[in-house]
Amino acid sequence: MDPAPNDFTMTLPPVLDLAAAGPLQTALLGLRGKPATLDASEVQRMGGLCLQVLLAARTAWATDGHGFRVAQPSPAFTEATQLMAADLLIEQPNAMERT
């Protein structure tokens, strides 16, 4: 999945654990108001708190009417979302997009 021309692409770090949650939230807040694509190809491990940050961001982007999607999810990212019943994060872009 290639990002749309106006999307900002952010590469997620390999480890999305408790220590990564704060910096992840700060980075995402800096993108608010713009369509965003998150490259999850390098993710090796993801914990529940970072998943919550990503789900909250997806909801915020939907509320704002901007696109938010996860591109190229690694097997570890995909497995983590499935184990935590959050497959919707990688299934499809937000339905509410006004880019």
C-alpha positions in Angstrom: 0.0 0.0 0.0 1.6 3.2 -1.1 0.8 6.5 0.7 -1.3 9.0 -1.0 0.7 12.0 -2.3 -0.4 14.3 0.6 0.1 11.7 3.3 2.9 12.1 5.8 4.6 8.8 6.3 6.1 7.9 9.7 8.2 4.7 10.2 7.3 3.0 13.5 10.3 1.8 15.6 11.1 -1.9 16.0 10.1 -2.0 19.6 6.7 -0.4 20.6 6.8 -1.1 24.4 6.0 1.0 27.5 9.0 3.2 27.0 8.0 4.0 23.4 4.4 5.0 24.2 5.1 8.6 25.2 7.3 9.4 22.3 4.9 7.7 19.9 2.0 9.8 21.2 4.1 13.0 20.9 5.1 12.1 17.3 1.5 11.4 16.4 0.2 14.6 18.0 2.6 16.5 15.8 0.9 15.0 12.7 -2.6 15.7 13.8 -4.6 17.5 11.1 -2.9 15.8 8.2 -3.4 12.5 6.5 -0.9 10.0 7.9 0.5 6.6 6.9 2.4 4.6 9.4 5.0 2.2 8.1 5.0 -0.8 10.4 7.4 -2.9 8.4 10.2 -2.7 11.0 8.0 -3.5 14.1 9.3 -6.6 15.9 7.4 -6.2 19.2 4.3 -4.2 20.3 2.7 -3.9 23.7 -0.8 -2.9 24.7 0.0 0.7 25.6 1.4 1.5 22.2 -1.6 -0.3 20.6 -3.9 2.0 22.6 -2.0 5.0 21.4 -2.4 3.9 17.8 -6.1 3.1 18.2 -6.7 6.5 19.8 -4.8 8.1 17.0 -6.9 6.3 14.4 -10.1 7.5 16.2 -8.8 11.1 16.3 -8.0 11.1 12.6 -11.4 9.7 11.8 -13.0 12.4 13.9 -10.9 15.0 12.1 -11.9 13.5 8.7 -8.3 12.7 7.7 -6.8 9.4 6.4 -4.9 7.3 8.8 -3.5 3.9 7.8 -0.9 1.4 8.6 1.2 0.3 5.7 3.4 -2.8 5.3 2.7 -4.3 8.7 5.4 -6.7 9.7 4.4 -10.2 10.8 5.0 -9.3 14.4 2.8 -6.2 14.1 0.0 -8.2 12.5 0.3 -10.9 15.1 0.2 -8.4 18.0 -3.0 -6.7 16.6 -4.6 -10.1 16.1 -3.7 -11.3 19.6 -5.1 -8.1 21.1 -8.3 -8.2 18.9 -7.3 -5.0 17.1 -7.1 -6.2 13.6 -9.2 -3.2 12.5 -6.0 -1.1 12.8 -4.5 -2.7 9.7 -7.6 -3.9 7.8 -8.4 -0.7 6.0 -8.0 3.1 6.0 -10.5 5.1 7.9 -13.9 5.3 6.1 -14.1 9.0 7.0 -11.5 10.7 4.8 -11.7 14.2 3.5 -8.2 14.7 2.2 
